[in-house]
């Protein structure tokens, strides 16, 4: 499970966590991933000032549905490169072949900077689509998102997404963002992707990159 490039869910390329391992597999599943991207886009906004980002992550899943993970990336703060590290835990309930429910908590940790936050999520997957609501207890913000993955070919997929951030600053207000990711599966380990995002305040951002997962 990697962080979404454009909407910012606990997902990879706007795709949510997979279902628990099948009965034929081990109860414990471990995986790791590394991404080299031209930009770090989170919920429609570039956090790396449109500069490259190296992102590393690891995940654990249990056949019962419980999972945990950690993910890190460089980002830009006032022209200085900083490090973000996120870790999370949750439970994914596979209701049937087409419906899954996801409950999780994520800690966003900004090394040597501060301003760490904790966010809670409830989400649902229906067929190839997903919806989720996130609440940040420190910033007192809600973030709502939706995405749908279209399989264009066996190796190529297109995922449009949309998000809405609501917060209490200067009274109740909101900002929206839109995203589009084109993902190409090179083989079982490598994926190439390209994405575009639009955020109501920060406007357009673009990214290309490659991910290796094992």
Secondary structure, DSSP 8 states (H G I E B T S, - for coil): ----SSS-SSSBTTB-------TTS-SEEEEEEEEEES--EETTEESSTT--EEEEEEEEEETTSEEEEEEEEEEEETTEEEEEEEEEEEEEEE-SSSEEEEEEEEEEEEETT---EEEEEEEEEETTEEEEEEEETTTTEEEEEEEEEEE-SSSEEEEEEEEEEEE-TTSSEEEEEEEEEEEEE-SSSEEEEEEEEEETTTEEEEEEEEEEE-
